[in-house]
Amino acid sequence: MFRRLFWFFTGAATGAWATVKVGRAVRRLNPDSLAVTAADRALETGARLRLFAQDVRVGMAQRETELHDALGLRTQSAPDAPQPLPAPRATLPGTTADSGSALPTRAGRGDRKHKNRKDEH
């Protein structure tokens, strides 16, 4: 008799546990819940990427300072001077400097008659 009661209560407890687990899974797999979960994970990933990028920038600046100091490129008294602009590009052979900057124009646009492609057949 105790054996039957034991298995009865074991089956009831297992059934209740399975029902709770299935209910949680159904709620978790609901489309609204999936969208919220995806949005939360995207925000979390974005925050982690921002922190990583910030750490990389700090490390780059630190390493650049170390390299400048090691190579003697930076002096303590002189501030960094702005770099001069590069020289203008040379023009292609056979063209003038003005021809590259002007946009081509369409002359006589109003005199042409436009045809449909259907009419050409």
C-alpha positions in Angstrom: 0.0 0.0 0.0 2.8 2.4 0.8 4.5 1.5 -2.4 1.3 2.6 -4.4 1.1 5.9 -2.4 4.7 6.6 -3.0 4.4 6.1 -6.8 1.1 8.1 -6.8 2.7 11.1 -5.1 5.9 10.8 -7.2 3.8 10.8 -10.4 1.7 13.8 -9.1 4.9 15.8 -8.2 6.5 15.0 -11.5 3.3 16.1 -13.4 3.1 19.3 -11.4 6.8 20.0 -12.0 6.5 19.3 -15.8 3.4 21.5 -16.0 5.3 24.4 -14.4 8.3 23.9 -16.7 6.1 23.8 -19.8 4.2 26.9 -18.8 7.4 28.8 -18.3 8.7 27.6 -21.6 5.5 28.7 -23.4 5.7 32.2 -21.8 9.4 32.5 -22.7 8.8 31.5 -26.3 5.9 33.9 -26.7 6.7 36.3 -29.7 6.5 39.4 -27.4 8.8 37.8 -24.9 11.3 36.8 -27.6 11.3 40.4 -28.9 11.9 41.8 -25.5 14.7 39.3 -24.9 16.3 40.1 -28.2 16.1 43.8 -27.6 17.6 43.4 -24.1 20.5 41.3 -25.5 21.1 43.8 -28.3 21.3 46.6 -25.8 23.6 44.6 -23.6 25.9 43.7 -26.6 26.0 47.4 -27.7 27.0 48.5 -24.2 29.8 45.8 -24.2 31.0 46.9 -27.6 31.1 50.6 -26.5 33.1 49.6 -23.4 35.5 47.5 -25.6 35.9 50.4 -28.1 36.6 52.8 -25.3 39.2 50.5 -23.8 40.8 50.1 -27.2 41.0 53.9 -27.7 42.6 54.4 -24.3 45.1 51.6 -25.0 45.9 53.1 -28.4 46.4 56.6 -27.0 48.6 55.2 -24.2 50.7 53.1 -26.7 51.0 56.1 -29.1 52.3 58.2 -26.2 54.8 55.5 -25.3 56.0 55.2 -28.9 56.3 59.0 -29.3 58.4 59.2 -26.1 60.5 56.2 -27.1 61.3 57.6 -30.6 61.7 61.2 -29.4 59.0 62.5 -31.7 57.3 64.7 -29.1 59.0 67.5 -27.1 57.7 68.8 -23.9 57.9 72.5 -24.7 56.4 72.6 -28.3 52.7 71.8 -28.8 51.6 69.7 -31.7 51.6 71.8 -34.8 48.8 71.3 -37.4 49.8 69.3 -40.4 49.9 71.2 -43.7 47.3 70.3 -46.3 48.4 68.0 -49.2 49.2 69.5 -52.5 46.4 69.5 -55.1 46.2 66.6 -57.5 47.8 66.9 -60.9 45.3 66.9 -63.8 45.3 64.2 -66.4 47.3 64.7 -69.6 45.2 66.4 -72.3 42.8 68.1 -69.9 42.7 71.5 -68.3 42.2 72.3 -64.7 38.7 73.7 -65.4 37.4 70.7 -67.3 37.3 68.4 -64.4 35.2 70.7 -62.2 32.4 71.6 -64.6 29.4 69.3 -64.9 28.5 68.2 -68.4 25.4 69.9 -69.8 22.7 68.6 -72.2 22.2 70.9 -75.0 19.0 70.9 -77.1 17.1 68.9 -74.6 13.7 70.4 -75.6 14.1 69.6 -79.3 14.2 65.8 -78.9 11.0 63.8 -79.0 10.9 61.1 -76.5 9.6 57.7 -77.7 8.3 54.9 -75.7 10.1 51.6 -76.2 6.8 50.0 -77.2 6.6 52.3 -80.2 10.0 51.2 -81.5 8.9 47.6 -82.2 
